[in-house]
Amino acid sequence: MQLRLDHDQFCRVVAGTKTIEIRLNDAKRRHLRPGETLTFTDLTTRATHTVQVGAIEWFPTFAALYTRYGGLQVGSTPTDSVAQMVADTYRCYTPAQEAEAGVLALHLKEVPHEDRMA
C-alpha cells in the first residue's frame, strides 16, 4: 500500500524513531494485515521507504491511541501532550472522520534485507 507522509514524519520513519503510523480505519486501510508492506512517499522530496506492518490496533479515538502511545513512537516530540497530538492530527483528519471510522495504530517493522532485494 502506498502512503504519503510530510517530510518530518517520513524522516522519523526512516530513522526508526517513529514506529507507529496513525491512520483512519477507513475503507482503504480496513483490509491491511500484519506482514503487508507499506511504501511511504515523502511529500517534499518524493523519496520512498518501504516497511512492513507488524501489529495493527484499533482505537475509537486519536486521544485513546495517544494515551497509550505517545511522543516519539507516533512521530511527535516526547513532551507533546495528548491534547496537542490530537490537535495536530485534526489538521489531517476531522473529528467526524474519526467518529465514523475509528483510528488505527499501524506498528512498523523494517523490511528484512533479503525482502528488499526481491
C-alpha positions as semicolon CSV with decimal commas, in nm:
position;residue;x (nm);y (nm);z (nm)
1;M;0,000;0,000;0,000
2;Q;0,124;0,347;-0,089
3;L;0,101;0,620;0,178
4;R;0,216;0,979;0,174
5;L;0,393;1,150;0,465
6;D;0,505;1,502;0,544
7;H;0,883;1,535;0,528
8;D;0,943;1,539;0,903
9;Q;0,727;1,229;0,959
10;F;0,897;1,049;0,669
11;C;1,240;1,122;0,818
12;R;1,127;0,983;1,156
13;V;1,008;0,659;0,992
14;V;1,337;0,622;0,802
15;A;1,536;0,692;1,121
16;G;1,333;0,430;1,306
17;T;1,210;0,663;1,580
18;K;0,852;0,669;1,453
19;T;0,738;0,310;1,492
20;I;0,362;0,363;1,478
21;E;0,176;0,517;1,185
22;I;-0,163;0,668;1,270
23;R;-0,441;0,637;1,013
24;L;-0,818;0,627;0,999
25;N;-0,976;0,282;0,992
26;D;-1,136;0,371;0,659
27;A;-1,211;0,151;0,359
28;K;-0,857;0,193;0,223
29;R;-0,695;0,052;0,536
30;R;-0,959;-0,185;0,671
31;H;-0,809;-0,478;0,482
32;L;-0,449;-0,429;0,593
33;R;-0,295;-0,729;0,765
34;P;0,029;-0,784;0,957
35;G;0,314;-0,868;0,722
36;E;0,194;-0,648;0,437
37;T;0,425;-0,379;0,308
38;L;0,370;-0,006;0,321
39;T;0,563;0,226;0,094
40;F;0,582;0,579;0,227
41;T;0,646;0,868;-0,010
42;D;0,797;1,190;0,124
43;L;0,570;1,474;0,009
44;T;0,867;1,712;-0,016
45;T;1,143;1,505;-0,175
46;R;0,936;1,224;-0,334
47;A;1,177;0,973;-0,175
48;T;1,024;0,639;-0,078
49;H;1,076;0,399;0,211
50;T;0,917;0,057;0,250
51;V;0,830;-0,107;0,581
52;Q;0,617;-0,398;0,695
53;V;0,306;-0,381;0,907
54;G;0,369;-0,551;1,240
55;A;0,066;-0,541;1,465
56;I;-0,249;-0,340;1,392
57;E;-0,453;-0,194;1,676
58;W;-0,792;-0,024;1,654
59;F;-0,888;0,268;1,882
60;P;-1,214;0,463;1,895
61;T;-1,035;0,800;1,908
62;F;-0,697;0,960;1,849
63;A;-0,693;1,057;2,218
64;A;-0,726;0,693;2,322
65;L;-0,442;0,595;2,091
66;Y;-0,216;0,879;2,207
67;T;-0,289;0,797;2,570
68;R;-0,149;0,451;2,508
69;Y;0,133;0,550;2,268
70;G;0,278;0,894;2,281
71;G;0,567;1,107;2,175
72;L;0,837;0,959;1,960
73;Q;0,656;0,634;1,873
74;V;0,385;0,823;1,685
75;G;0,604;1,094;1,535
76;S;0,559;1,367;1,796
77;T;0,803;1,503;2,048
78;P;0,828;1,338;2,389
79;T;0,688;1,649;2,554
80;D;0,374;1,685;2,338
81;S;0,055;1,640;2,537
82;V;-0,228;1,415;2,420
83;A;-0,433;1,730;2,351
84;Q;-0,154;1,874;2,135
85;M;-0,113;1,549;1,939
86;V;-0,490;1,531;1,878
87;A;-0,497;1,894;1,764
88;D;-0,207;1,826;1,525
89;T;-0,386;1,519;1,387
90;Y;-0,702;1,721;1,324
91;R;-0,504;1,911;1,061
92;C;-0,523;1,592;0,851
93;Y;-0,846;1,429;0,968
94;T;-1,170;1,571;1,101
95;P;-1,346;1,471;1,423
96;A;-1,634;1,344;1,205
97;Q;-1,398;1,109;1,017
98;E;-1,257;0,989;1,347
99;A;-1,604;0,922;1,490
100;E;-1,718;0,738;1,178
101;A;-1,419;0,508;1,128
102;G;-1,210;0,496;1,443
103;V;-0,834;0,501;1,413
104;L;-0,553;0,254;1,363
105;A;-0,209;0,222;1,513
106;L;-0,001;0,053;1,245
107;H;0,313;-0,083;1,410
108;L;0,601;-0,052;1,163
109;K;0,882;-0,302;1,113
110;E;1,178;-0,270;0,884
111;V;1,160;-0,496;0,581
112;P;1,421;-0,773;0,613
113;H;1,717;-0,703;0,387
114;E;1,659;-1,006;0,162
115;D;1,298;-0,894;0,101
116;R;1,414;-0,552;-0,013
117;M;1,630;-0,710;-0,280
118;A;1,347;-0,914;-0,434
